[in-house]
Structure formats: C-alpha cells, structure tokens
Amino acid sequence: MTKTPSGFKRLNADIPEELFKEFAKRCIEEGVSKKEFLVQLLEKELFKHSKK
C-alpha cells in the first residue's frame, strides 16, 4: 500500500458496480484520472454551498 502524502487523506469506499462503471466512463471521456475527477467533483459539490 502506498503512503498517503502529508496533508492528504485516503478515500476508501464500496460503491455499486454500475455507479463505478459510470464514474470510470466519465473519467475516460474527460481525460482525467479517477483521483483528479473525484477531487474536482468533491470541490464542486462541497464548496459551492459555502460560497452562498
């Protein structure tokens, strides 16, 4: 297992297979890694509410 860099937290979750397939498909379509896609999604969803 790789060491998580300082200032980061490891995300581990069991998700339904169909949801993962859609996630992987969107990563490929947008040309980003799964990590980059998740970071963008979380920032968009979590920080949009704090800007109001």
Biopython code that builds the backbone (N, CA, C, O; Angstrom):
import numpy as np
from Bio.PDB.StructureBuilder import StructureBuilder

atoms = [
    (1, "MET", "N", (0.846, -1.186, 0.000)),
    (1, "MET", "CA", (0.000, 0.000, 0.000)),
    (1, "MET", "C", (0.888, 1.245, 0.000)),
    (1, "MET", "O", (1.901, 1.296, 0.698)),
    (2, "THR", "N", (0.502, 2.229, -0.778)),
    (2, "THR", "CA", (1.304, 3.437, -0.863)),
    (2, "THR", "C", (1.039, 4.343, 0.326)),
    (2, "THR", "O", (-0.048, 4.340, 0.904)),
    (3, "LYS", "N", (2.047, 5.111, 0.674)),
    (3, "LYS", "CA", (1.906, 6.054, 1.781)),
    (3, "LYS", "C", (1.182, 7.292, 1.284)),
    (3, "LYS", "O", (1.516, 7.841, 0.234)),
    (4, "THR", "N", (0.196, 7.723, 2.039)),
    (4, "THR", "CA", (-0.556, 8.920, 1.691)),
    (4, "THR", "C", (0.288, 10.147, 2.028)),
    (4, "THR", "O", (0.806, 10.249, 3.140)),
    (5, "PRO", "N", (0.437, 11.090, 1.073)),
    (5, "PRO", "CA", (1.243, 12.286, 1.325)),
    (5, "PRO", "C", (0.704, 13.108, 2.506)),
    (5, "PRO", "O", (-0.488, 13.075, 2.812)),
    (6, "SER", "N", (1.580, 13.819, 3.134)),
    (6, "SER", "CA", (1.197, 14.693, 4.239)),
    (6, "SER", "C", (0.172, 15.709, 3.752)),
    (6, "SER", "O", (0.324, 16.281, 2.672)),
    (7, "GLY", "N", (-0.866, 15.933, 4.542)),
    (7, "GLY", "CA", (-1.908, 16.882, 4.167)),
    (7, "GLY", "C", (-3.027, 16.270, 3.353)),
    (7, "GLY", "O", (-3.953, 16.975, 2.953)),
    (8, "PHE", "N", (-2.962, 14.967, 3.097)),
    (8, "PHE", "CA", (-3.982, 14.261, 2.329)),
    (8, "PHE", "C", (-4.588, 13.156, 3.178)),
    (8, "PHE", "O", (-3.970, 12.691, 4.135)),
    (9, "LYS", "N", (-5.782, 12.744, 2.831)),
    (9, "LYS", "CA", (-6.439, 11.611, 3.480)),
    (9, "LYS", "C", (-6.810, 10.606, 2.405)),
    (9, "LYS", "O", (-7.195, 10.995, 1.303)),
    (10, "ARG", "N", (-6.701, 9.330, 2.705)),
    (10, "ARG", "CA", (-7.051, 8.276, 1.764)),
    (10, "ARG", "C", (-8.562, 8.075, 1.805)),
    (10, "ARG", "O", (-9.167, 8.039, 2.876)),
    (11, "LEU", "N", (-9.163, 7.943, 0.622)),
    (11, "LEU", "CA", (-10.599, 7.713, 0.495)),
    (11, "LEU", "C", (-10.805, 6.274, 0.055)),
    (11, "LEU", "O", (-10.268, 5.845, -0.966)),
    (12, "ASN", "N", (-11.583, 5.533, 0.829)),
    (12, "ASN", "CA", (-11.842, 4.142, 0.518)),
    (12, "ASN", "C", (-13.329, 3.890, 0.727)),
    (12, "ASN", "O", (-13.857, 4.127, 1.814)),
    (13, "ALA", "N", (-14.005, 3.409, -0.317)),
    (13, "ALA", "CA", (-15.442, 3.173, -0.196)),
    (13, "ALA", "C", (-15.882, 2.051, -1.121)),
    (13, "ALA", "O", (-15.329, 1.872, -2.206)),
    (14, "ASP", "N", (-16.871, 1.308, -0.687)),
    (14, "ASP", "CA", (-17.501, 0.303, -1.530)),
    (14, "ASP", "C", (-18.692, 0.967, -2.201)),
    (14, "ASP", "O", (-19.586, 1.483, -1.531)),
    (15, "ILE", "N", (-18.698, 0.951, -3.537)),
    (15, "ILE", "CA", (-19.803, 1.560, -4.266)),
    (15, "ILE", "C", (-20.375, 0.533, -5.240)),
    (15, "ILE", "O", (-19.675, -0.394, -5.647)),
    (16, "PRO", "N", (-21.643, 0.692, -5.614)),
    (16, "PRO", "CA", (-22.247, -0.257, -6.548)),
    (16, "PRO", "C", (-21.491, -0.294, -7.881)),
    (16, "PRO", "O", (-20.957, 0.720, -8.331)),
    (17, "GLU", "N", (-21.454, -1.469, -8.501)),
    (17, "GLU", "CA", (-20.691, -1.667, -9.736)),
    (17, "GLU", "C", (-21.156, -0.739, -10.858)),
    (17, "GLU", "O", (-20.319, -0.185, -11.571)),
    (18, "GLU", "N", (-22.448, -0.557, -11.032)),
    (18, "GLU", "CA", (-22.957, 0.300, -12.097)),
    (18, "GLU", "C", (-22.514, 1.756, -11.901)),
    (18, "GLU", "O", (-22.184, 2.443, -12.868)),
    (19, "LEU", "N", (-22.509, 2.214, -10.666)),
    (19, "LEU", "CA", (-22.065, 3.571, -10.367)),
    (19, "LEU", "C", (-20.580, 3.715, -10.677)),
    (19, "LEU", "O", (-20.158, 4.736, -11.222)),
    (20, "PHE", "N", (-19.781, 2.703, -10.336)),
    (20, "PHE", "CA", (-18.353, 2.751, -10.626)),
    (20, "PHE", "C", (-18.104, 2.765, -12.127)),
    (20, "PHE", "O", (-17.215, 3.470, -12.605)),
    (21, "LYS", "N", (-18.882, 1.990, -12.871)),
    (21, "LYS", "CA", (-18.717, 1.965, -14.330)),
    (21, "LYS", "C", (-18.992, 3.344, -14.927)),
    (21, "LYS", "O", (-18.262, 3.793, -15.811)),
    (22, "GLU", "N", (-20.033, 4.011, -14.453)),
    (22, "GLU", "CA", (-20.352, 5.354, -14.943)),
    (22, "GLU", "C", (-19.229, 6.327, -14.576)),
    (22, "GLU", "O", (-18.847, 7.173, -15.385)),
    (23, "PHE", "N", (-18.713, 6.207, -13.379)),
    (23, "PHE", "CA", (-17.602, 7.030, -12.910)),
    (23, "PHE", "C", (-16.379, 6.836, -13.810)),
    (23, "PHE", "O", (-15.768, 7.811, -14.249)),
    (24, "ALA", "N", (-16.022, 5.577, -14.085)),
    (24, "ALA", "CA", (-14.869, 5.287, -14.928)),
    (24, "ALA", "C", (-15.080, 5.820, -16.348)),
    (24, "ALA", "O", (-14.154, 6.358, -16.955)),
    (25, "LYS", "N", (-16.293, 5.670, -16.871)),
    (25, "LYS", "CA", (-16.607, 6.157, -18.214)),
    (25, "LYS", "C", (-16.418, 7.671, -18.298)),
    (25, "LYS", "O", (-15.847, 8.176, -19.265)),
    (26, "ARG", "N", (-16.894, 8.389, -17.291)),
    (26, "ARG", "CA", (-16.748, 9.854, -17.296)),
    (26, "ARG", "C", (-15.294, 10.277, -17.169)),
    (26, "ARG", "O", (-14.884, 11.265, -17.777)),
    (27, "CYS", "N", (-14.511, 9.546, -16.390)),
    (27, "CYS", "CA", (-13.084, 9.846, -16.275)),
    (27, "CYS", "C", (-12.414, 9.732, -17.642)),
    (27, "CYS", "O", (-11.615, 10.587, -18.022)),
    (28, "ILE", "N", (-12.742, 8.677, -18.372)),
    (28, "ILE", "CA", (-12.167, 8.471, -19.698)),
    (28, "ILE", "C", (-12.619, 9.571, -20.644)),
    (28, "ILE", "O", (-11.807, 10.128, -21.383)),
    (29, "GLU", "N", (-13.917, 9.890, -20.628)),
    (29, "GLU", "CA", (-14.448, 10.924, -21.511)),
    (29, "GLU", "C", (-13.792, 12.284, -21.271)),
    (29, "GLU", "O", (-13.523, 13.025, -22.217)),
    (30, "GLU", "N", (-13.539, 12.605, -20.008)),
    (30, "GLU", "CA", (-12.950, 13.904, -19.670)),
    (30, "GLU", "C", (-11.423, 13.873, -19.702)),
    (30, "GLU", "O", (-10.779, 14.916, -19.585)),
    (31, "GLY", "N", (-10.841, 12.683, -19.859)),
    (31, "GLY", "CA", (-9.396, 12.557, -19.954)),
    (31, "GLY", "C", (-8.659, 12.878, -18.663)),
    (31, "GLY", "O", (-7.556, 13.425, -18.686)),
    (32, "VAL", "N", (-9.279, 12.533, -17.531)),
    (32, "VAL", "CA", (-8.642, 12.784, -16.241)),
    (32, "VAL", "C", (-8.543, 11.473, -15.458)),
    (32, "VAL", "O", (-9.259, 10.511, -15.734)),
    (33, "SER", "N", (-7.648, 11.462, -14.485)),
    (33, "SER", "CA", (-7.522, 10.279, -13.633)),
    (33, "SER", "C", (-8.712, 10.229, -12.679)),
    (33, "SER", "O", (-9.413, 11.222, -12.483)),
    (34, "LYS", "N", (-8.921, 9.070, -12.099)),
    (34, "LYS", "CA", (-10.017, 8.921, -11.133)),
    (34, "LYS", "C", (-9.812, 9.877, -9.954)),
    (34, "LYS", "O", (-10.766, 10.469, -9.449)),
    (35, "LYS", "N", (-8.569, 10.018, -9.530)),
    (35, "LYS", "CA", (-8.262, 10.916, -8.409)),
    (35, "LYS", "C", (-8.619, 12.358, -8.770)),
    (35, "LYS", "O", (-9.278, 13.049, -7.994)),
    (36, "GLU", "N", (-8.183, 12.809, -9.947)),
    (36, "GLU", "CA", (-8.482, 14.181, -10.374)),
    (36, "GLU", "C", (-9.987, 14.406, -10.481)),
    (36, "GLU", "O", (-10.495, 15.445, -10.061)),
    (37, "PHE", "N", (-10.699, 13.429, -11.044)),
    (37, "PHE", "CA", (-12.140, 13.547, -11.208)),
    (37, "PHE", "C", (-12.830, 13.669, -9.847)),
    (37, "PHE", "O", (-13.711, 14.511, -9.671)),
    (38, "LEU", "N", (-12.432, 12.835, -8.891)),
    (38, "LEU", "CA", (-13.033, 12.879, -7.554)),
    (38, "LEU", "C", (-12.749, 14.199, -6.849)),
    (38, "LEU", "O", (-13.632, 14.765, -6.205)),
    (39, "VAL", "N", (-11.525, 14.688, -6.969)),
    (39, "VAL", "CA", (-11.174, 15.961, -6.340)),
    (39, "VAL", "C", (-12.028, 17.082, -6.925)),
    (39, "VAL", "O", (-12.560, 17.905, -6.181)),
    (40, "GLN", "N", (-12.165, 17.121, -8.254)),
    (40, "GLN", "CA", (-12.984, 18.145, -8.905)),
    (40, "GLN", "C", (-14.438, 18.046, -8.462)),
    (40, "GLN", "O", (-15.068, 19.060, -8.162)),
    (41, "LEU", "N", (-14.972, 16.828, -8.419)),
    (41, "LEU", "CA", (-16.363, 16.619, -8.022)),
    (41, "LEU", "C", (-16.601, 17.035, -6.572)),
    (41, "LEU", "O", (-17.582, 17.713, -6.267)),
    (42, "LEU", "N", (-15.708, 16.628, -5.693)),
    (42, "LEU", "CA", (-15.865, 16.974, -4.279)),
    (42, "LEU", "C", (-15.744, 18.480, -4.058)),
    (42, "LEU", "O", (-16.517, 19.063, -3.297)),
    (43, "GLU", "N", (-14.774, 19.107, -4.722)),
    (43, "GLU", "CA", (-14.635, 20.560, -4.583)),
    (43, "GLU", "C", (-15.891, 21.277, -5.070)),
    (43, "GLU", "O", (-16.379, 22.202, -4.419)),
    (44, "LYS", "N", (-16.403, 20.849, -6.206)),
    (44, "LYS", "CA", (-17.596, 21.475, -6.777)),
    (44, "LYS", "C", (-18.792, 21.297, -5.842)),
    (44, "LYS", "O", (-19.517, 22.254, -5.573)),
    (45, "GLU", "N", (-18.995, 20.092, -5.353)),
    (45, "GLU", "CA", (-20.156, 19.809, -4.517)),
    (45, "GLU", "C", (-20.032, 20.384, -3.108)),
    (45, "GLU", "O", (-21.018, 20.868, -2.551)),
    (46, "LEU", "N", (-18.858, 20.337, -2.539)),
    (46, "LEU", "CA", (-18.695, 20.788, -1.154)),
    (46, "LEU", "C", (-18.522, 22.295, -1.031)),
    (46, "LEU", "O", (-19.013, 22.902, -0.079)),
    (47, "PHE", "N", (-17.835, 22.895, -1.977)),
    (47, "PHE", "CA", (-17.532, 24.305, -1.858)),
    (47, "PHE", "C", (-18.579, 25.209, -2.496)),
    (47, "PHE", "O", (-18.601, 26.407, -2.216)),
    (48, "LYS", "N", (-19.451, 24.664, -3.352)),
    (48, "LYS", "CA", (-20.492, 25.508, -3.949)),
    (48, "LYS", "C", (-21.457, 25.994, -2.880)),
    (48, "LYS", "O", (-21.994, 27.095, -2.990)),
    (49, "HIS", "N", (-21.684, 25.191, -1.847)),
    (49, "HIS", "CA", (-22.608, 25.573, -0.786)),
    (49, "HIS", "C", (-22.005, 26.627, 0.135)),
    (49, "HIS", "O", (-22.724, 27.462, 0.684)),
    (50, "SER", "N", (-20.683, 26.588, 0.303)),
    (50, "SER", "CA", (-20.036, 27.546, 1.210)),
    (50, "SER", "C", (-19.904, 28.924, 0.598)),
    (50, "SER", "O", (-19.671, 29.893, 1.319)),
    (51, "LYS", "N", (-20.048, 29.041, -0.740)),
    (51, "LYS", "CA", (-19.915, 30.330, -1.408)),
    (51, "LYS", "C", (-21.204, 31.148, -1.364)),
    (51, "LYS", "O", (-21.200, 32.335, -1.691)),
    (52, "LYS", "N", (-22.301, 30.516, -0.961)),
    (52, "LYS", "CA", (-23.595, 31.211, -0.940)),
    (52, "LYS", "C", (-23.709, 32.135, 0.246)),
    (52, "LYS", "O", (-24.733, 32.797, 0.416)),
]
sb = StructureBuilder()
sb.init_structure("model")
sb.init_model(0)
sb.init_chain("A")
sb.init_seg("    ")
for serial, (resi, resn, name, xyz) in enumerate(atoms, 1):
    if name == "N":
        sb.init_residue(resn, " ", resi, " ")
    sb.init_atom(name, np.array(xyz, "f"), 0.0, 1.0, " ", f" {name:<3s}", serial, name[0])
structure = sb.get_structure()
